[in-house]
Amino acid sequence: MKRWFVIGVVLLTACAQPDVTVRGRMQLVIINEPPRTNLDNTCVENFNPDFDYFPDKVEFKHSSQLSVEYHSHYKVVRFSPGVDTGEQLEYLLVQCGAPRPHGYDKAVTISVPINSFVTANNSMLAAAEALEMADRIVGISSTRSVTAPSIVERINAGKILDVGGGTHSTIERILEANPDVLFTFYSAYPQSNQHPKLWELGLRAVGQADHMESHPLGRAEWLKFLALFTNQEGKANELFKPIERRYQELMALTADVQMRPQVLFGRASGRDIWERHGGRNHLAQLVRDAGGEFFSPDPVAGSFVLSNFERVYESADETTFWIGGMQGFAELQTFNDSHARNGWFRPARDGRVFAYDKGNQGMWKYPWSDQGMTKPHRVLEDLIRALHPE
């Protein structure tokens, strides 16, 4: 006997509860027994408070910023930024067709599963592709840098809008795309964050900060974060397990290495500034897991740091490798010539500079930018090959 039957498909009508609307792909469904899997394209017609509408659940074991609390028909997702901005963001995800619970007055309320979204951080695209959500993307902050094949195909077909503005997107273009949710880039600098203004405009803006995670597997867990909004936790778990397993296998290779070379990260930015990641960033952990020592010219341990160039230069001469120099240079000499001070550093003199541009497809198009989040095991393998070719 069927567990439910479809009342209507793609109905633009109200659900059983007045605060939820059926949109786009959603099916309005009567469910007569607890679902065995999460409803990833369904709005419930006959809400039953005794049912668990989320039998598939995720947990965040590695993320330093995310947590989720499940209830029978809603989820409470909390995001505590990895930088000291003084806020904790809370999102109330309510199964479509179920009532909004009381007691979450400050939370951004979102009906799930969502039909459409815009992302102002292209690193989310690999997760969207893996979860087979490309057809839910209606806008991207910069379409020119996309390399994920299924998403490139939709861009070329005119189905995804370029909302412009880089990571901090143009509000007018976002309104034109009319998404259910905007995943907005969360900045280390509070004055640059757009979500408070977007909330005032009625947009469901959700902060996205995989770049601030302290562990590579924590960054990859943003795959689960995205899945929460489409009720695809079961698929997210299936995708994450082999990533976690392979990463831990690779870590074991370098656990006992005696020689751990110092690795310089970042690049010169402007006249007096060195732009780098701090000791709490996931890239610092990648270096440690690859059998290296993350170089830091000062005790600042934050996620992202702007340092004095002279301070970095005077203390960096013991570094052996330089990771994350500017992308897009086929030859080291061209890289050194691009900035007069690049060649001053020992790794540049010794030919040990690496960039995140393997698979470069032209200006701005690097698979690292939109596919790196879900492949920490591949990045770790590359780093081990560089630091410890044996």
C-alpha positions as CSV (number, residue, x, y, z in Angstrom):
1,M,0.0,0.0,0.0
2,K,1.3,3.4,-0.9
3,R,2.4,5.6,2.0
4,W,1.1,8.8,0.4
5,F,-0.6,10.1,-2.7
6,V,0.0,13.2,-4.6
7,I,-2.8,15.8,-4.5
8,G,-1.2,18.2,-7.0
9,V,2.2,18.9,-8.6
10,V,3.7,22.4,-8.9
11,L,0.8,24.0,-7.2
12,L,1.0,27.7,-6.5
13,T,-1.4,27.5,-3.6
14,A,-1.2,27.7,0.2
15,C,-0.4,24.7,2.3
16,A,-2.4,23.6,5.3
17,Q,-0.7,26.2,7.4
18,P,-1.2,29.8,6.4
19,D,2.5,30.8,6.9
20,V,3.8,28.3,4.3
21,T,3.4,28.5,0.5
22,V,3.9,25.8,-2.1
23,R,6.2,27.1,-4.8
24,G,8.0,25.8,-7.9
25,R,8.8,22.0,-7.9
26,M,6.9,21.3,-4.7
27,Q,4.3,18.6,-4.5
28,L,1.4,19.0,-2.1
29,V,1.1,15.6,-0.5
30,I,-1.1,13.7,2.1
31,I,1.1,11.5,4.3
32,N,-0.6,8.9,6.3
33,E,2.4,7.4,8.1
34,P,5.8,8.7,9.2
35,P,8.1,9.2,6.2
36,R,11.0,6.8,6.0
37,T,13.2,9.4,4.3
38,N,13.2,13.2,4.4
39,L,10.8,14.9,2.0
40,D,13.1,16.7,-0.5
41,N,10.3,18.0,-2.8
42,T,7.2,17.8,-0.7
43,C,4.8,20.1,1.2
44,V,2.7,18.3,3.7
45,E,-1.1,18.6,3.3
46,N,-2.1,16.9,6.5
47,F,0.5,17.8,9.2
48,N,0.7,15.3,12.0
49,P,2.5,16.5,15.2
50,D,3.3,12.9,16.1
51,F,5.4,12.2,13.0
52,D,9.1,12.7,12.7
53,Y,9.5,14.4,9.3
54,F,13.3,14.2,9.4
55,P,14.3,10.6,9.9
56,D,17.6,11.3,8.1
57,K,19.7,13.6,10.2
58,V,23.2,15.0,10.1
59,E,25.6,16.0,12.8
60,F,28.6,18.3,12.6
61,K,31.6,16.5,14.1
62,H,34.4,18.6,12.6
63,S,32.9,22.1,12.0
64,S,33.8,24.7,14.6
65,Q,30.9,27.0,13.5
66,L,27.8,24.9,12.9
67,S,25.3,22.9,15.0
68,V,21.8,21.6,14.3
69,E,19.0,20.6,16.7
70,Y,16.2,18.4,15.3
71,H,12.6,18.4,16.3
72,S,9.7,16.5,14.8
73,H,8.9,19.0,12.1
74,Y,11.6,21.7,12.3
75,K,15.3,22.1,12.7
76,V,17.2,24.8,14.5
77,V,20.6,25.5,12.8
78,R,23.1,27.7,14.6
79,F,26.1,29.4,13.0
80,S,28.8,30.8,15.3
81,P,31.3,32.6,13.1
82,G,34.9,31.7,13.4
83,V,35.8,35.3,13.8
84,D,34.9,37.7,16.7
85,T,32.0,39.5,15.2
86,G,29.9,39.2,18.3
87,E,26.9,37.4,16.8
88,Q,25.4,34.0,16.6
89,L,23.0,33.4,13.7
90,E,20.0,31.1,14.1
91,Y,17.9,29.6,11.3
92,L,14.6,28.0,11.9
93,L,13.9,25.4,9.1
94,V,10.3,24.3,9.1
95,Q,8.9,21.4,7.1
96,C,6.7,22.9,4.4
97,G,3.1,22.5,5.5
98,A,3.9,22.3,9.2
99,P,3.3,25.2,11.7
100,R,6.0,27.5,12.8
101,P,7.0,26.7,16.4
102,H,6.9,29.3,19.1
103,G,10.0,30.6,20.9
104,Y,12.3,31.5,18.0
105,D,11.4,35.1,17.5
106,K,15.0,36.1,16.5
107,A,15.6,33.3,14.1
108,V,15.4,33.6,10.3
109,T,12.5,31.3,9.4
110,I,12.7,29.3,6.2
111,S,10.3,26.7,4.8
112,V,12.1,23.6,3.7
113,P,12.8,22.1,1.3
114,I,13.7,25.2,-0.6
115,N,13.1,25.4,-4.3
116,S,15.7,28.0,-5.3
117,F,18.7,29.8,-4.0
118,V,21.4,32.3,-4.9
119,T,24.9,31.9,-3.6
120,A,27.4,34.7,-3.1
121,N,30.1,32.3,-2.3
122,N,31.0,30.0,-5.2
123,S,32.6,27.4,-2.9
124,M,29.0,26.2,-2.3
125,L,28.7,25.1,-5.9
126,A,30.6,21.8,-5.5
127,A,28.2,20.8,-2.7
128,A,25.2,21.8,-4.8
129,E,26.5,19.7,-7.7
130,A,27.2,16.7,-5.5
131,L,23.7,16.9,-4.0
132,E,22.2,17.2,-7.6
133,M,20.9,20.7,-6.7
134,A,22.2,22.6,-9.8
135,D,18.6,23.1,-11.0
136,R,17.7,25.0,-7.8
137,I,20.4,27.6,-8.3
138,V,18.9,30.8,-9.8
139,G,21.8,33.2,-9.2
140,I,25.6,33.2,-8.6
141,S,27.8,36.1,-7.5
142,S,30.2,35.5,-10.4
143,T,29.4,33.1,-13.2
144,R,32.7,33.8,-14.9
145,S,34.6,31.7,-12.3
146,V,32.4,28.6,-12.3
147,T,34.0,25.3,-13.4
148,A,31.5,22.7,-12.0
149,P,30.2,21.1,-15.2
150,S,26.5,20.8,-14.6
151,I,26.3,24.4,-13.3
152,V,28.3,25.7,-16.3
153,E,25.8,24.0,-18.5
154,R,22.9,25.9,-16.8
155,I,24.8,29.2,-17.0
156,N,25.3,28.7,-20.7
157,A,21.6,27.9,-21.1
158,G,20.7,31.3,-19.5
159,K,19.1,29.6,-16.4
160,I,21.4,31.1,-13.8
161,L,21.6,34.9,-13.3
162,D,25.0,36.6,-12.5
163,V,24.1,38.7,-9.5
164,G,27.4,40.5,-9.6
165,G,29.3,42.3,-6.9
166,G,31.8,39.5,-6.2
167,T,31.3,37.8,-2.9
168,H,29.1,40.8,-1.7
169,S,26.4,40.6,-4.3
170,T,24.3,43.3,-5.9
171,I,21.0,43.5,-4.0
172,E,19.0,44.6,-7.0
173,R,20.1,41.6,-9.0
174,I,19.3,39.3,-6.1
175,L,15.8,40.7,-5.9
176,E,15.5,40.0,-9.6
177,A,16.4,36.4,-9.1
178,N,13.8,36.1,-6.3
179,P,15.3,33.1,-4.5
180,D,13.9,31.3,-1.5
181,V,17.3,31.7,0.2
182,L,20.4,33.8,-0.4
183,F,23.6,32.2,0.9
184,T,25.6,35.3,1.5
185,F,29.4,35.5,2.1
186,Y,30.2,36.0,5.7
187,S,33.0,38.5,6.2
188,A,35.6,38.7,8.9
189,Y,34.8,42.4,8.9
190,P,31.3,43.0,10.3
191,Q,30.8,46.3,8.4
192,S,31.1,44.4,5.2
193,N,28.3,41.8,5.9
194,Q,25.1,42.3,4.0
195,H,22.7,40.0,5.8
196,P,21.3,42.6,8.3
197,K,20.3,44.9,5.4
198,L,19.0,41.9,3.3
199,W,16.7,40.9,6.3
200,E,15.3,44.4,6.3
201,L,14.4,43.9,2.6
202,G,12.6,40.6,3.4
203,L,15.3,38.4,1.9
204,R,16.1,35.2,3.7
205,A,19.9,35.7,3.9
206,V,21.9,32.9,5.4
207,G,25.6,33.5,6.3
208,Q,28.0,31.1,4.7
209,A,31.6,30.8,6.0
210,D,33.3,27.6,5.0
211,H,36.4,29.7,4.5
212,M,36.6,30.3,8.3
213,E,36.6,26.7,9.4
214,S,39.5,25.5,11.5
215,H,39.6,22.0,10.0
216,P,39.4,20.9,6.3
217,L,36.8,18.3,7.2
218,G,34.8,21.0,9.1
219,R,34.9,23.0,5.9
220,A,33.6,20.0,3.9
221,E,30.8,19.6,6.3
222,W,29.2,22.7,4.8
223,L,27.9,20.1,2.3
224,K,25.7,18.9,5.1
225,F,24.7,22.5,5.9
226,L,23.4,23.0,2.4
227,A,21.6,19.7,2.5
228,L,19.6,20.9,5.6
229,F,17.8,23.4,3.4
230,T,16.7,20.7,0.9
231,N,16.1,17.9,3.4
232,Q,18.8,15.8,1.7
233,E,20.6,14.8,4.9
234,G,20.7,11.2,3.9
235,K,22.5,12.0,0.6
236,A,24.9,14.3,2.4
237,N,25.9,11.6,4.8
238,E,26.6,9.2,1.9
239,L,28.8,11.8,0.2
240,F,30.7,12.9,3.3
241,K,31.7,9.5,4.7
242,P,34.2,8.6,1.9
243,I,35.7,12.1,2.1
244,E,36.2,11.7,5.8
245,R,37.6,8.2,5.5
246,R,40.1,9.1,2.8
247,Y,41.3,12.2,4.5
248,Q,42.0,10.2,7.7
249,E,43.9,7.6,5.7
250,L,46.1,10.2,4.2
251,M,46.7,11.8,7.6
252,A,48.1,8.5,8.9
253,L,50.8,8.6,6.2
254,T,52.5,11.7,7.8
255,A,51.7,11.1,11.4
256,D,55.3,10.0,12.2
257,V,57.4,12.1,9.8
258,Q,60.4,13.6,11.5
259,M,61.2,16.4,9.0
260,R,58.4,18.9,9.0
261,P,59.2,21.8,6.7
262,Q,57.9,25.3,7.4
263,V,55.3,26.5,4.9
264,L,54.6,30.1,4.0
265,F,51.0,31.0,3.1
266,G,49.6,34.1,1.5
267,R,50.8,36.9,-0.7
268,A,51.8,40.5,-0.8
269,S,48.7,42.7,-1.1
270,G,49.4,46.4,-1.8
271,R,52.5,48.2,-0.6
272,D,52.8,47.3,3.0
273,I,50.4,44.4,3.6
274,W,50.8,40.6,3.6
275,E,47.4,38.8,3.2
276,R,47.4,35.4,4.9
277,H,45.5,32.8,6.8
278,G,45.9,32.6,10.5
279,G,46.7,29.5,12.6
280,R,43.1,28.6,13.2
281,N,42.2,28.4,9.5
282,H,41.6,25.1,7.8
283,L,44.5,25.6,5.5
284,A,46.9,25.8,8.5
285,Q,45.5,22.4,9.6
286,L,46.0,21.1,6.0
287,V,49.7,21.9,6.3
288,R,50.0,20.2,9.7
289,D,48.1,17.1,8.4
290,A,50.4,17.0,5.3
291,G,53.5,16.8,7.6
292,G,54.4,20.4,7.5
293,E,54.7,23.3,10.0
294,F,52.5,26.3,9.4
295,F,54.6,29.4,9.4
296,S,53.3,32.3,11.4
297,P,55.4,35.5,11.9
298,D,53.5,36.4,15.1
299,P,51.3,34.8,17.7
300,V,48.0,35.9,16.0
301,A,46.0,32.7,15.6
302,G,42.9,34.0,13.8
303,S,41.3,32.7,10.7
304,F,42.3,35.5,8.3
305,V,45.0,38.0,9.0
306,L,46.5,41.1,7.4
307,S,50.1,41.4,8.5
308,N,52.9,43.9,8.1
309,F,54.9,42.9,5.0
310,E,58.2,43.7,6.6
311,R,57.3,41.6,9.7
312,V,56.6,38.6,7.5
313,Y,59.6,39.0,5.3
314,E,62.2,39.4,8.1
315,S,61.0,36.2,9.8
316,A,60.2,34.0,6.7
317,D,63.7,33.0,5.6
318,E,63.5,29.6,7.2
319,T,60.4,28.7,5.2
320,T,60.9,25.9,2.7
321,F,57.6,26.0,0.7
322,W,55.3,28.8,-0.3
323,I,51.6,27.7,-0.9
324,G,48.9,30.0,-2.3
325,G,50.9,32.5,-4.3
326,M,49.0,34.3,-7.0
327,Q,47.3,31.9,-9.5
328,G,47.6,31.9,-13.3
329,F,51.3,31.9,-13.8
330,A,52.7,29.0,-15.9
331,E,56.3,29.7,-14.9
332,L,57.9,30.6,-11.6
333,Q,59.9,33.4,-13.3
334,T,56.7,35.0,-14.6
335,F,55.3,34.8,-11.0
336,N,58.4,36.4,-9.6
337,D,58.4,39.1,-12.2
338,S,54.8,40.0,-11.5
339,H,55.7,41.5,-8.2
340,A,59.1,42.8,-7.4
341,R,59.2,41.3,-3.9
342,N,58.0,37.8,-4.7
343,G,61.5,36.7,-5.6
344,W,62.9,37.9,-2.2
345,F,61.5,34.8,-0.4
346,R,63.5,31.7,-0.1
347,P,60.9,29.3,-1.6
348,A,60.7,31.5,-4.7
349,R,64.5,31.4,-5.0
350,D,64.5,27.6,-4.6
351,G,61.6,26.9,-6.9
352,R,59.2,25.6,-4.3
353,V,56.1,27.8,-4.9
354,F,52.6,26.2,-5.4
355,A,49.3,27.8,-6.3
356,Y,45.7,26.6,-6.3
357,D,45.3,26.7,-10.1
358,K,45.6,23.1,-11.3
359,G,43.0,22.7,-14.0
360,N,43.2,26.4,-14.8
361,Q,40.6,27.2,-17.5
362,G,41.5,30.8,-18.1
363,M,41.3,34.0,-16.1
364,W,39.3,33.5,-12.8
365,K,38.5,29.9,-13.6
366,Y,40.1,27.6,-11.1
367,P,38.5,24.4,-9.9
368,W,39.8,25.1,-6.4
369,S,37.5,28.1,-6.1
370,D,34.2,26.2,-6.6
371,Q,35.1,22.6,-6.1
372,G,37.8,22.7,-3.4
373,M,35.4,22.7,-0.4
374,T,34.2,19.1,-0.9
375,K,37.6,17.7,-1.8
376,P,39.9,18.2,1.2
377,H,41.3,14.7,0.7
378,R,42.4,15.6,-2.8
379,V,44.0,18.8,-1.6
380,L,45.8,17.0,1.3
381,E,47.1,14.4,-1.2
382,D,48.5,17.2,-3.3
383,L,50.2,18.8,-0.3
384,I,51.7,15.5,0.8
385,R,53.1,15.0,-2.6
386,A,54.7,18.5,-2.5
387,L,56.1,18.4,1.0
388,H,56.9,14.7,1.3
389,P,57.3,13.2,-2.2
390,E,58.7,10.0,-0.7
